[in-house]
């Protein structure tokens, strides 16, 4: 979920998250329709530190994409995007910006987790003897 790896037509592919859209005319202007997404983590799968910061996104139990951003330092903006949702191209670009920023955060957090695992996780069982 970090950087755009490939942009092919109407499919945007991130390291792990894929967003599939369709170009449409929305209210007389250029727009997008969200067709599908793939490889989106649920809230339970996300690291706690990721959910504590901004922006972040996840798929909820209703199958809706939830994007959370910090608008002004006091309140969080929560956007829910369902499949088949239509939006202006400007709104879509704002959505992509949040996803991209959240993806960069997730990438950095995963790197930190790998470092902790490398130093902490044992390959062999650890036995503690308590007298």
N, C-alpha and C positions, 0 to 999 in steps of 0.2 A: 503494500500500500504506500509506496513512496513516490517515485517519479514516473512520469508517463514513459512507458517503454515503447509503445507503438501506437500510432494513430492511423487507423485504417477505416476510411469511410465514416460510418456513424458509430464505431465501437472504440471506446477509449479503454486502454488496457494499462493497469497499474501493476506493480509487482505482484499483488495478490488479488486486488479488487478489480472487477471488470464492470464497466457501465456501458450499457447498450442503449443507444438513442436512435430516434428517427427524425430527420429534418422535416418540419411541417410549416405551414403558414398558420400563425396563431394570432387571432384578432387583427388580421390584415398585415401582420409583420412577420419577419423571420422568427421561427420558434423551434422548439424541440419537444418531443414526446419521449418520456422514459419508457423504454420497452422492457428492460430487464436489468438485473445486476447479478453478478456471480462472486463467490468467495468473499462475502461480507461476514465479518464476525458478529456474533450476538453479543449483547452486553455482558453476559456471563463469561464469554471467552476473552474479553478485553482485559489487559492488565489494569489494575486499580489506578496506578499512576497516570495512565492514559485517560481514564474517565474523570480524573480529578482536574485535568488541565483542559485548555481550549486551543484550537477546536478539536472535536472528536466526533466520530460517527459510528453507528452500529445498526444492525437489523434487529427490530424488536420482534416479539412473539407473534404479532399480527402480520409479519412479513413486510413491514414498512421501514424505509430507510430513515433513521433519526440522525439529524445533524445538529450539533450543539456548538455554538460559538459565543464568545464573550464580546458583547457589543460596546460596552462603555466602562467595564471594570466593576460595575455594580450588579448588573443583571445578565443572565445568559439568554441568548436567543435560541429557541428550539424550533427546528423546522422538521416536519414530517413529510416525506415524499413517498407516494405510493406508485406502484407500477401503473403505466398508462397515463401518468400525470403529464399535462401539457403546460408549457411555460414559454415565456419570451426567451429569445437568445441571450439577452442581457441577464435575465434571471438564471438561465442555465450556466452562463459563464461565472456568475457569483457562486452557484452551487459547486462548480468545478474547482474554484479557488479554495473553498472551504475543504473539499475532499483532498485537494493537493496538499494544503497546509497540514491537515490532520494526518495525511500519509507520511509526510516528512517527520512529524512528531512520533508516529508509530515506529518508523524505521529507526530513529534514534533510541527510542525506548527498547526496541528489540536488541539493538547492539549492546545496550547496558545490561539487559537480561542475560545475553550470551556471556558477557564478562563475569557476571555473578555466578552463572552456572559453571563456567570453566574453573573458577576458584573454589566453589563451594560443593558442587555435586560430586559425590563419591561414585566410583565405578563398582566398588565392592561394598557389601553391606557393612555397616558400622555397628559395632557391639559396644554398648556401655554397660559396665559392671558396677552395680551399686551395692556396697556392703550392707 
